[in-house]
Amino acid sequence: MDFANLNLDDNQEIARNVIMAASKKTFARRGDFEHFRNGIIKEFKGKVFHNLYFIKAYYDLLKEKKIKNNPALLSLLRKRGVRTLSGVTPVTVLTKPYPCPGKCIYCPTDIRMPKSYLQSQPAAQRAFSQDFDPYTQVFVRLKALTMTGHEVSKVELRVIGGTFSFYPKAYQTWFVKRCLLAMNDFPLLVLGKKPFKKNLSFAYVVKINETAEVRCIGVNIETRPDYINKAEVKRLRMLGVTKVEMGVQTTDEKIQKLTKRGHDLNAVKDATGLLKDSGFKIGYHMMPNLPGSTPDFDKKMVGELFTDSGFQPDYLKIYPCVVVPKAQLFYIFKRGEYQPYDDATLEEVLLVEMLSVPEWCRVDRVARDIPSDEITAGSKVSNIRQILEQKLMKRTGKTFREIRAREIKNETFKNKDVKLVVREYDANGGKEFFISFEDPKQDKIIALLRLRFAHKTFIPELKNASLVREIHVYGKQVAVGKRSGKEKQHGGLGSKLMKYAEDFSKKNGYKKIAVIAGIGTREYYKKLGYRIKGTYMLKGI
């Protein structure tokens, strides 16, 4: 990224003066900064100053070494802080158009897109405009986030687009490598330096990213349960994958067959157990309103995921079924053989489903971001989650119990109010411990750790080890290696959770503990005494 080539006319010099002056001051609130800024520019009548001017000026002056890095000032320039309030920067990339082994009747087929995606969806549009090149997808996204003032030193890479495991292996490796290379190159190009060579080995690109300015702290992929086996698990770990999302859709075998899903529920349970015993985080995609289902069944469906120990996902995406022209279901609907729920019925179904999700699961999304003009039948409500939250608050005065509803986000807390909470549950033949720091007064979750005592594992380095599958501190992102007294991340909560997990594991007879560490988190675990073995970080206890 070269900010110097971004022409923002003569207003830029005024913006530079504002940033130079602001860098020498301290502002208690955003309003104080805006008052200061407006005082300087008010004499330039008729001039319109978009926030982009000030962010460009900040980075230009930083590059010229005329100001020092000032995270506090940058946070005041940030437009949409919600992007990084979960503690990391999500960057979504799409794989190229490619066939899928599934024949699901509800899934759209757009030849311009990977299976199940429509060209009109926002993430798909971005990928299409970059010809699905992973390097440019990541680079352009980092540039856009940076230009709106976001910290991008910790990236969660989300690879979407059909069944990742079905793509040729060479393409999978090339795709992830190009994403990592874009992260490695990004800060160099910001400073006008040469990027890394394109022909570097995958292992070398990974090694660079371990200490890069923009680090990949996790890789998420989407696949089918029937494509998960031991060989695939090993391969996913080689690629740095830490989270696997699988299409499950329903817990009714008859509906699975009716909708031509192509696998049974045992495949889901087998894949979940294998992945969890290898340390992965697990996400399910569920689809109420399918042909053959009823509101009464759908209300029970999500709850069954948490009463049956064979399921127990860590994350959920709930996508109510809709009819789109490029799916087989479109013709079934046209024949009058399928009718989706009306909005009122669907809202009641989703409300019960959301209430069924326990404290240790996060609902990432409710409804897909399909443009309304692409939907022939089914709900076109885009803010359904907000509607559900408002409805629950009005009825009970409470929020949902799932993680996302209780994240601390940008709220403050007092250390004396923070409590350690441990929730234990059976899952996939093993024991799960959801360990968290919470503020009971605000009913907010500040940090979490998922510890597993595995059923069995085929990976040699994990034998007789307890597994840390996830550790996450919520709040505004703090750059790698930096600490902030006001921010939640890097406040020592993560290391405290790790110490508790180590002591708890030792108390239960374990002599070593393993972490499925993302590529960019390995240096953090080294500081805690962990050493890399295979693709995991291990420590004797």
C-alpha positions in Angstrom: 0.0 0.0 0.0 1.4 3.4 -1.0 -0.5 6.3 0.7 1.6 8.7 -1.3 -0.2 7.7 -4.5 -3.6 8.5 -2.9 -4.4 12.0 -4.2 -6.7 13.8 -1.8 -6.0 17.3 -3.2 -4.9 20.4 -1.3 -7.0 19.5 1.8 -4.3 17.1 2.7 -1.9 19.8 3.8 -4.5 21.1 6.2 -5.1 17.6 7.5 -1.3 17.2 8.1 -1.3 20.4 10.2 -4.2 19.0 12.3 -2.4 15.7 13.0 0.9 17.4 13.7 -0.7 19.6 16.3 -2.9 16.8 17.7 0.1 14.5 18.1 1.5 16.8 20.8 -1.7 16.8 22.9 -3.7 14.4 25.0 -7.5 14.1 24.6 -9.7 12.6 27.2 -12.6 12.0 24.8 -13.3 11.8 21.1 -15.4 15.0 21.5 -12.3 16.9 22.8 -10.3 15.9 19.7 -13.1 16.8 17.3 -13.5 20.2 19.0 -9.7 20.8 18.7 -9.7 19.6 15.0 -12.7 21.8 14.1 -11.1 24.8 15.7 -8.2 24.5 13.2 -10.2 23.9 10.1 -13.2 26.2 10.7 -11.5 29.1 8.8 -11.5 27.0 5.6 -15.1 27.7 4.7 -16.6 25.4 2.0 -13.9 22.7 2.6 -15.2 19.2 3.4 -12.8 17.0 5.4 -13.5 13.3 5.2 -11.9 11.2 8.0 -9.8 9.7 5.3 -7.7 12.9 5.0 -6.7 12.7 8.7 -5.9 9.0 8.6 -3.8 9.4 5.5 -2.0 12.4 7.1 -1.3 10.3 10.2 0.4 7.5 8.2 2.2 9.9 5.9 3.7 11.7 8.9 4.5 8.5 10.7 6.3 7.2 7.6 8.3 10.5 7.3 9.1 10.2 11.1 7.6 13.6 11.8 5.4 12.1 14.5 5.7 9.0 16.7 3.3 6.1 16.7 0.3 7.3 18.7 -2.4 4.5 19.3 -4.5 6.9 21.3 -4.8 9.4 18.5 -5.3 6.7 16.0 -8.2 5.3 18.0 -9.8 8.8 17.9 -9.6 8.7 14.1 -11.1 5.2 13.9 -14.5 5.2 12.3 -16.0 1.8 13.0 -14.4 0.4 16.1 -16.8 -2.6 16.2 -14.7 -4.3 13.5 -12.0 -5.0 16.1 -13.9 -5.1 19.3 -13.7 -8.9 19.5 -10.0 -8.5 19.9 -8.8 -9.4 16.4 -9.2 -8.1 12.9 -11.3 -10.5 10.7 -10.3 -10.7 7.1 -12.5 -12.8 4.8 -11.3 -14.2 1.5 -13.1 -16.4 -1.1 -11.6 -19.3 -3.0 -12.1 -19.5 -6.7 -15.3 -20.9 -8.4 -15.0 -24.7 -8.1 -17.5 -27.6 -7.9 -18.8 -29.0 -4.6 -19.4 -32.7 -4.0 -22.7 -31.8 -2.3 -26.1 -31.7 -4.1 -28.1 -29.8 -1.5 -31.4 -28.5 -2.9 -31.2 -25.2 -1.1 -27.7 -24.2 -2.2 -27.4 -21.6 -5.0 -25.2 -22.4 -8.0 -23.7 -19.2 -9.5 -21.0 -20.2 -12.0 -19.1 -17.0 -11.3 -18.8 -18.0 -7.6 -17.6 -20.8 -5.4 -20.6 -23.1 -4.5 -23.2 -21.6 -2.2 -22.2 -18.0 -2.7 -23.9 -15.3 -4.9 -21.9 -12.7 -6.7 -24.1 -10.0 -5.1 -23.0 -10.8 -1.5 -20.5 -8.2 -0.1 -17.6 -10.5 0.5 -18.2 -12.2 -2.9 -18.2 -8.8 -4.6 -14.8 -8.0 -3.1 -13.3 -11.3 -4.2 -14.8 -11.1 -7.7 -13.3 -7.6 -8.2 -9.9 -9.0 -7.3 -10.3 -12.1 -9.6 -10.3 -14.3 -6.5 -6.5 -13.7 -6.0 -5.9 -14.3 -2.3 -3.0 -11.9 -2.1 -4.9 -8.9 -3.4 -8.0 -9.8 -1.4 -6.1 -9.7 1.8 -4.0 -6.7 0.8 -7.0 -4.6 -0.3 -8.9 -5.5 2.9 -6.0 -4.6 5.2 -5.6 -1.3 3.3 -9.3 -0.5 3.7 -9.2 -1.3 7.4 -6.0 0.7 8.0 -7.4 3.7 6.1 -10.4 3.7 8.5 -8.1 3.7 11.5 -8.1 0.0 12.5 -5.3 -1.8 14.1 -4.4 -4.8 11.9 -1.5 -6.4 13.7 -3.6 -9.5 14.6 -5.6 -11.0 11.7 -8.1 -13.8 11.8 -8.1 -15.2 8.3 -11.5 -16.6 7.2 -11.4 -18.7 4.1 -14.9 -19.2 2.7 -16.2 -20.7 -0.5 -17.8 -24.1 -0.8 -16.0 -27.1 0.5 -12.3 -26.2 1.1 -11.3 -29.8 1.5 -12.5 -30.6 -2.0 -10.2 -28.1 -3.7 -6.9 -29.5 -5.1 -4.2 -29.7 -2.4 -1.8 -27.6 -4.4 -4.4 -24.9 -4.7 -5.1 -25.0 -0.9 -1.4 -24.5 -0.1 -0.9 -21.8 -2.7 -4.0 -20.0 -1.5 -3.1 -19.9 2.2 0.5 -19.0 1.4 -0.5 -16.0 -0.7 -2.7 -14.8 2.1 0.2 -15.0 4.6 2.5 -13.4 2.1 0.1 -10.4 1.8 0.2 -10.0 5.6 4.0 -10.2 5.6 4.3 -7.6 2.8 1.7 -5.1 3.9 3.7 -3.2 6.6 6.8 -3.2 4.3 4.9 -1.5 1.5 3.4 1.0 3.9 6.9 2.1 4.6 7.9 2.1 1.0 10.2 -1.0 1.3 10.4 -4.0 -1.1 8.1 -6.9 -0.5 9.2 -10.5 0.1 9.9 -12.7 -3.0 6.9 -14.6 -4.3 8.7 -17.9 -4.7 9.4 -18.5 -1.0 8.5 -21.9 0.4 5.3 -22.2 2.4 7.3 -23.1 5.5 9.4 -19.9 5.1 6.4 -17.7 4.7 4.9 -19.2 7.8 8.2 -18.6 9.7 8.2 -14.9 8.7 4.7 -14.4 9.8 5.4 -15.7 13.3 7.2 -12.3 14.0 5.6 -10.1 11.3 4.0 -6.8 12.0 0.7 -8.2 10.7 0.4 -11.7 12.1 -2.2 -14.4 11.3 -3.5 -15.5 14.7 -5.9 -18.1 13.3 -7.2 -19.6 10.0 -10.8 -20.6 9.6 -12.1 -22.8 6.8 -15.5 -24.2 5.7 -15.9 -27.8 4.8 -18.2 -30.8 4.9 -18.2 -33.3 7.9 -17.8 -36.3 5.5 -14.5 -34.8 4.2 -12.9 -34.8 7.7 -10.5 -37.7 8.4 -7.1 -38.2 10.0 -5.2 -37.3 6.9 -7.3 -34.1 6.4 -6.8 -33.1 10.0 -3.0 -33.4 9.6 -3.2 -31.3 6.4 -5.3 -28.6 8.0 -2.8 -28.3 10.8 0.0 -28.0 8.3 -1.8 -25.1 6.7 -2.2 -23.4 10.1 -6.0 -23.9 10.4 -7.3 -23.5 13.9 -11.1 -23.4 13.4 -13.3 -25.6 11.1 -16.9 -24.6 10.2 -19.1 -27.4 9.0 -22.5 -27.4 7.3 -24.8 -29.5 9.6 -28.1 -27.7 8.8 -30.5 -30.0 10.8 -30.5 -32.7 13.4 -33.3 -34.7 11.6 -32.0 -37.6 9.4 -35.2 -37.5 7.2 -34.7 -33.9 6.5 -31.0 -34.5 5.7 -32.1 -37.0 3.0 -35.0 -34.9 1.7 -32.7 -32.0 1.1 -29.9 -34.2 -0.4 -27.3 -33.2 2.2 -25.3 -36.3 1.3 -24.2 -37.4 4.8 -25.8 -38.5 8.0 -25.5 -37.2 11.6 -22.9 -39.8 12.5 -20.5 -38.1 10.1 -21.1 -34.8 11.9 -20.3 -36.4 15.3 -17.3 -38.3 14.1 -15.8 -35.2 12.5 -16.5 -33.1 15.5 -14.8 -35.6 17.9 -11.8 -36.0 15.6 -11.3 -32.3 15.3 -11.8 -31.5 19.0 -9.4 -34.2 20.0 -6.9 -32.5 17.7 -7.5 -29.1 19.3 -9.6 -27.4 16.7 -12.5 -24.9 17.4 -15.7 -26.1 15.8 -18.5 -24.1 14.2 -21.8 -25.5 12.9 -24.0 -23.9 10.2 -27.7 -24.6 11.1 -30.7 -24.0 8.8 -34.2 -23.7 10.3 -37.2 -23.5 7.8 -36.0 -26.4 5.6 -38.4 -28.5 3.5 -39.9 -31.2 5.7 -39.3 -29.2 9.0 -41.8 -27.5 11.3 -41.6 -24.6 13.7 -42.0 -26.9 16.6 -39.1 -29.1 15.5 -36.8 -26.1 14.6 -37.4 -24.7 18.1 -35.9 -27.9 19.6 -33.2 -28.4 17.0 -30.5 -26.0 18.3 -31.1 -27.1 21.9 -30.4 -30.7 20.8 -26.9 -29.7 19.8 -26.1 -29.0 23.5 -28.1 -31.9 25.1 -26.4 -34.5 22.9 -22.7 -34.8 23.8 -21.9 -35.9 20.3 -22.4 -32.4 18.9 -21.4 -29.5 21.2 -20.2 -26.9 18.8 -18.2 -23.9 20.0 -19.7 -21.6 17.4 -22.9 -21.3 15.5 -24.2 -19.6 12.4 -28.0 -19.8 12.0 -29.1 -19.3 8.5 -32.9 -19.6 7.9 -33.6 -21.2 4.6 -34.5 -18.8 1.8 -35.4 -19.5 -1.9 -33.0 -18.1 -4.5 -33.3 -18.5 -8.2 -30.1 -20.5 -8.7 -31.1 -23.4 -6.4 -33.1 -26.6 -6.9 -35.4 -25.4 -4.1 -36.6 -22.6 -6.4 -38.3 -25.0 -8.7 -39.8 -27.0 -5.8 -41.2 -23.7 -4.5 -42.6 -22.8 -7.9 -44.5 -26.1 -8.0 -46.1 -25.2 -4.7 -44.3 -28.0 -2.8 -42.5 -25.7 -0.3 -43.6 -22.7 1.6 -41.2 -20.8 4.0 -42.3 -19.5 7.4 -43.7 -16.0 7.6 -41.5 -13.4 9.4 -43.5 -13.6 12.7 -43.2 -17.4 12.9 -39.5 -17.3 12.0 -38.8 -14.7 14.6 -40.3 -16.9 17.3 -38.4 -20.0 16.1 -35.1 -18.0 16.1 -35.8 -16.6 19.5 -36.2 -20.0 21.1 -33.1 -21.3 19.2 -31.0 -18.4 20.5 -32.2 -19.0 24.1 -31.1 -22.6 23.7 -27.5 -21.6 23.2 -25.4 -21.9 26.4 -22.7 -19.6 27.8 -19.8 -21.5 26.1 -21.0 -21.1 22.6 -20.9 -18.0 20.3 -23.5 -17.3 17.7 -21.4 -15.6 15.0 -24.3 -14.8 12.7 -28.0 -15.0 12.3 -29.1 -15.0 8.6 -26.9 -14.8 5.6 -26.0 -11.5 3.9 -28.0 -12.3 0.8 -29.4 -9.1 -0.9 -33.2 -8.9 -0.6 -33.6 -8.7 -4.4 -32.0 -12.1 -4.7 -34.5 -13.8 -2.4 -37.6 -15.2 -4.1 -39.3 -16.4 -0.9 -38.3 -16.4 2.8 -37.2 -13.7 5.2 -35.7 -10.6 3.8 -35.1 -9.0 7.2 -31.4 -8.0 7.4 -31.3 -7.0 11.1 -33.0 -10.1 12.5 -30.5 -10.5 15.3 -31.1 -6.9 16.5 -34.9 -7.6 16.4 -34.5 -10.7 18.5 -32.4 -8.9 21.1 -34.9 -6.1 21.4 -37.8 -8.6 21.6 -36.1 -10.6 24.4 -35.2 -7.4 26.3 -38.7 -6.1 26.1 -40.2 -9.5 27.3 -37.7 -10.4 30.0 -35.3 -7.5 30.5 -32.4 -9.9 29.8 -29.9 -10.7 27.0 -29.1 -14.0 25.4 -26.5 -16.2 27.3 -24.3 -16.9 24.3 -20.8 -15.4 24.1 -21.3 -12.6 21.6 -24.2 -11.1 23.5 -22.1 -10.9 26.6 -18.7 -9.7 25.2 -17.2 -6.8 27.1 -16.5 -4.9 23.8 -15.7 -1.2 24.6 -17.1 -1.2 28.1 -14.9 -0.7 31.1 -14.7 -2.9 34.2 -13.1 -2.9 37.7 -10.6 -5.5 38.5 -12.2 -6.2 41.9 -15.5 -7.1 40.1 -13.8 -9.8 37.8 -14.5 -13.4 38.7 -13.0 -16.6 37.4 -15.8 -19.0 36.2 -15.4 -22.6 35.2 -18.1 -24.5 33.3 -17.7 -28.2 32.7 -19.5 -30.3 30.2 -19.2 -33.7 28.4 -18.4 -33.5 24.7 -17.5 -36.1 22.1 -16.2 -38.6 24.6 -14.0 -36.1 26.4 -14.4 -33.4 29.0 -14.6 -29.7 28.2 -13.8 -26.9 30.6 -14.9 -23.4 29.6 -12.8 -21.1 31.8 -13.6 -17.4 31.7 -13.0 -14.1 33.4 -16.4 -12.4 33.8 -17.9 -9.3 35.4 -21.1 -10.6 37.1 -22.3 -7.1 37.9 -22.4 -6.2 34.2 -23.0 -9.8 33.1 -20.1 -9.5 30.7 -17.4 -11.9 29.6 -13.9 -10.4 29.4 -11.7 -13.4 28.5 -12.1 -17.1 27.8 -10.2 -20.3 27.5 -11.4 -23.7 26.2 -9.5 -26.6 27.9 -10.2 -30.2 26.7 -9.3 -33.5 28.3 -9.5 -35.5 25.1 -11.2 -38.9 24.5 -8.3 -40.1 22.3 -5.9 -38.6 19.8 -4.0 -40.0 16.9 -1.4 -37.1 16.8 1.8 -38.3 18.6 2.7 -34.9 20.2 -0.8 -34.7 21.8 -0.6 -38.1 23.6 -1.3 -37.7 27.3 -1.6 -33.9 27.0 -4.5 -31.6 27.9 -5.5 -29.4 25.0 -6.1 -25.6 25.0 -8.4 -25.2 22.0 -8.9 -21.5 22.3 -7.9 -18.5 24.3 -9.4 -15.1 23.7 -9.4 -11.8 25.5 -12.2 -9.5 24.3 -12.0 -5.7 23.8 -10.4 -3.3 21.5 -7.3 -4.7 19.7 -3.9 -3.6 21.1 -0.9 -4.0 18.7 1.4 -7.0 19.1 3.9 -6.4 21.8 2.2 -3.4 23.3 0.2 -2.9 26.4 -2.4 -0.4 27.3 -3.8 0.3 30.8 -7.3 1.1 29.4 -7.6 -1.8 26.9 -8.7 -5.3 27.9 -6.2 -7.1 25.7 -2.7 -7.7 27.0 -3.8 -6.9 30.5 -2.4 -10.2 31.8 -5.8 -12.0 31.7 -4.6 -14.3 29.0 -1.6 -15.5 30.9 -3.7 -15.9 34.0 -6.0 -18.2 32.2 -3.1 -20.2 30.8 -1.7 -20.6 34.3 -5.0 -21.8 35.6 -5.3 -24.3 32.8 -1.8 -25.6 33.5 -2.4 -26.0 37.2 -5.9 -27.5 36.7 -4.4 -30.0 34.2 -1.6 -31.0 36.5 -4.1 -31.4 39.4 -6.0 -33.9 37.1 -2.9 -36.0 36.4 -1.6 -34.5 33.2 2.2 -33.9 32.8 2.0 -31.7 29.7 -0.3 -29.3 28.0 -0.7 -28.5 24.3 -2.1 -25.4 22.5 -3.4 -25.3 19.0 -1.6 -22.0 18.5 -2.2 -19.8 15.4 0.9 -19.0 13.4 1.1 -15.4 14.7 0.6 -16.4 18.4 3.6 -18.7 18.7 5.9 -16.0 20.0 3.4 -15.3 22.8 3.4 -18.9 24.0 7.2 -19.1 23.8 7.2 -16.3 26.4 5.0 -18.5 28.6 7.5 -21.4 28.4 6.0 -23.3 25.5 8.0 -24.9 22.7 6.8 -25.9 19.2 6.4 -29.6 18.5 4.9 -30.5 15.1 2.3 -27.8 14.7 1.4 -27.4 18.4 2.9 -25.5 21.3 3.7 -27.8 24.3 4.9 -27.3 27.8 5.7 -29.8 30.6 3.7 -29.2 33.8 
